[in-house]
Amino acid sequence: MDYQVQLNNGQAINLTNAEFDTSAFTATLNDQKINFVNIGGAIINKHIIVSVLPVEATQTETETQA
């Protein structure tokens, strides 16, 4: 599934075909001892994460015409 991680500085991280355990990720975000999380190979301060939203797959014109 594809996700978009919105940060409080206006940036977004797009994760393509991401497979992760949402329960473990939520537990990590809620753990006060942890300050940083690994998202798609990027180490992010968890306090700047605004949202993690699923993104619907979109087709390009080339895929539609094929």
Secondary structure, 3 states (H helix, E strand, C coil): CEEEEEECCCCEEEECCCCCCHHHHHHHHHCCCCCEEEECCEEEEHHHEEEEEEECCCCCHHHHHC
